[in-house]
Amino acid sequence: MPTFRLPDAPVCLVALSGGADSRLLLELSVRALLEREPREAVGKRIIAAHLHHGIRGEEADRDEAFCRRLCEKLGVPLLVEHADIPALAAESGESLETVARRTRYDFFRRSMQAHGIPILLTAHHADDNLETVLDRLLRGSGTKGMGGIPPARVIGLSHDGSDLTVIRPLLEWTRRDILEACQEMELDYVTDSTNLETAYTRNRLRHTVIPALEAAAGESVPQRA
């Protein structure tokens, strides 16, 4: 199983959707902090953030409720914001994926600025990275885009001008690693039903292109060195 390291920061914001990847990220963050800090430090050093996209109706309400219960159980403060992504996408003419991503990061950035949080942790993993590279390849990306998801990057500035940085501690983990870890640690999580819909580019890559690559390679893709 890959290793996990919690950044040494005064406080981290954890992006929490409620799915297996972000559920594991939050759990690992709390456990790593407790290895060096007392229990009462959890609520001061780790904060979670959940964006309700307004896309999946009652299922999205379920996700928010799950995140609220989970954070209450772990003693982690939770920031929640609601957005109407379908309406924003219709207004801009962009895809739901594009608008959702921009709205999500805008929420995270504003939350970091408002609460003095320098580090954002997201649960992007090796499979996400592969899907990103393939998507950019299909769109004719240059060499920079083909580099995939960076382990860390600056996403804005705080009110005092210091960097706001996103870090992806699970980038070396595969989806299989994450699901196996959740099973071993007996972590419950929610499942997004739209992950099965091939109308989205990433889902088409995940359910059609990548399985074909796996069959051609004869082993799981992505593969760890």
ABEGO torsion letter per residue (X at the ends): XBBBBBBBBABBBBBBAGBAAAAAAAAAAAAAAAAABBAAAAAAABBBBBBBAGAAEAAAAAAAAAAAAAAAAAGBBBBBBBBBAAAAAAAAGBBAAAAAAAAAAAAAAAAAAAAGBABBBBABBAAAAAAAAAAAAAAGBBAAAAAEBBABBBAEBBAAGBBBBBBBAAAABBAAAAAAAAAAAGBBBBBBAAAABAABAAAAAAAAAAAAAAAAAGBBOBBBX
